[in-house]
Amino acid sequence: MPAAPRRTRRRTHALLASAAGLATAAALTAALPADAHEAQHRPGRYQDVQLLSFNDLHGNLEPPSASSGRVTELQPDGTTKTIDAGGVEYLATHLRQARQGHRYSITAAGGDLVGASPLLSGLFHDEPTVEALNKLDLDVTSVGNHEFDEGAKELARLQNGGCHPKDGCYTDQEFEGADFPYLAANVLDDKTGKPILKPYWVWKKKDVKIGFIGVTLEGTPGIVSADGVKGLSFKDEAETINKYAKVLQRQGVQSIVALIHEGGYPASGSYNYDCDSPGAGSGISGPIVDIAKTVTPAVDALVTGHTHQAYVCTIPDPSGRPRMVTSASSFGRLYTDTTLTYDRRTGDIARTAVQSANHVVTRDVPKAPDMTDLISRWNTLAAPIGNRAIGYISADIGNTGTESPMGDLIADAQLAHGRELDPRTSLALMNPGGVRAGLTYAAKGAEGDGVVTYAEGFTVQPFANTVNLQDFTGAQLVQVLKEQVSGANAAAPKILQPSAGLTYTLDLTKSGADRVVTDSIRLNGAPIDPAATYRVATNSFLAGGGDGFPTLGQGTGDVVGADDLSALEKYLTANSSAASPIAPPKTDRITVVQ
């Protein structure tokens, strides 16, 4: 699959009134080289380059709702407050304001810009989001795992343009594709052994050159549909970056930034905590730490993503020098502003001069008119489908917590659908990562409070997985529950959301598989019989062993039902009305011991 040619830029920077931004700053502790301090006297040698970055937008063009549309800010007195954030109308304004006064400015992203998107984008195979990113003047991005939700051919279409092979063109103009390169250095075509898209890209302005290498997490095949990555191999992130860093250096490019769709877990949930301060409440853990410690010192900064966390940290490179590693949360709620000081004498970044800060995409700035127009145009096409009522709720149904009300509701819906397909269906299990949002009681439009629209349901479950039935022994079922906290999920547990009737204790004071207390597992009050057969409903992703549940890929007697959103819609319609709305599940199926 050839890489897309670089299109002529269509830059239209808006000149907007400056607004004060909320920010946190982090800088490498070492002092700027003496020569750099004298740059004002000899301005020819050093050039500050602005790097604006974000990640994990997931097609959230409109402001995300509830907790998905807020960030937590640490206050000077140690307390925290939440701030409404996100929405591409505001993101565009913030980025355009940030660029003012910066002659050397690059905008980059860390993957998952599309996929798992709300209806406004997902209904149109994310063409609206790519159009918005073009208007945002995005320069370059890495691919993420969700860029493979519809397969490599669809990713190539998003890059190169053209109408959808099944649904055709949505407007009277053919989809143009992205005018920025998607980088996929570690995603190889098994037939050719070469990257399916460009592995790197070089930004140039006058005599300043900065190279970008883009990779997604090596574990992508385990967290997307098998059909989406068929015929592809995903290689080690650090090894791939190191390989192409040498390629860039041989081409005379000494300043290098890695765009990595893999991330970490900060010690604080506040976007502006001091990651580099000593003591409790600082620091970062997770896969990005090992990657950062392995990536060659030739790389000057790491823009990361995937975990939807916010951090601006320094992690030592293999030579022991601190190096900036950033992530801007998700859904367009933050962007990162990093200053890279380019040394014309060496062609490299003066690493000790790197400064970075995460900024909130607040909603107190003017909306970007071109984004408002874009949203309006696509909403007009989506409205006949999206505005249809599919159910009624009595209160917010959230998607946070070890066991979430939304997760339980989806599991109950899949159990109900499973029993329509086969009355023997015993239970349902839902992967937490597939629950993309909760349901909000307050009306988003003219539908009225408590009304659930199809668009809101689509935002919750956008993947178009099917509901599948499989037979498992009781011993296998217990093993599935153990796999939530062991094997691939040992370090970062993935707690499946259970349907009503399945109960057990999760003891987090223990380690590994022992965290699921075997003797506590009950189905409708009865212990699990290891030799008995249980009919289990899951989505097709889990039924293929996805998310680190290999035992779920070993079921028998497969039956494929309707898509998961249809199952949720049917359940809500059957179990709620305007006069009798459905209440949030109590989330009392898993007893957590901490």
Buried (B, 14 or more C-beta within 10 A) or exposed (E): BEBBEEBEEEEEEBEBEEEEBBBBEBBBEEEBBEEBEEBEEEEEBBBBBBBBBBBBBBBBBBBBBBBBBBBBBBEEEEEEEEBBBBBBBBBBBBBBBBBEEBEBBBBBBBBBBBBBBBBBBBBBBBBBBBBBBBBBBBBBBBBBBBBBBBBBEBBBBBBBBEBBEEEEEBEEEEBBBBBBBBBBBBBBBEEEEEBBBBBBBBBEBEEBBBBBBBBBBBBBBBBBBBEBBEEBEBBBBBEBBBBBBEBBBEEEBBBBBBBBBBBBBBBBEBBBBBBBEEEEBBBBEBBBBBBBBBBBBBBBBBBBBBBBBBBBBBBEBBEEEBBBBBBBBBBBBBBBBBBBBBBEEEBBBBBBBBBBBBBBBBBEBBBBEBBBEBBEBBBEBBBEEBBEBBBBBEBBBBBBBBBBBBBBBBBBBBBBBBBBBBEEBBBBBBBBEBBBBBBBBEEBEEBEEBBBBBBBBBBBBBBBBBBBBBBBBBEBBBBBBBBBBBBBBBEEBBBBBBBBBBBBBBBEEEEEBEBBBBEBBBBEEEEBEEEBBBBBBBBBBBBBBBBBBBBBEBBEEEBEBBBBBBBBBBBBBEBBEEEEBBEBBEBEBBEBEE
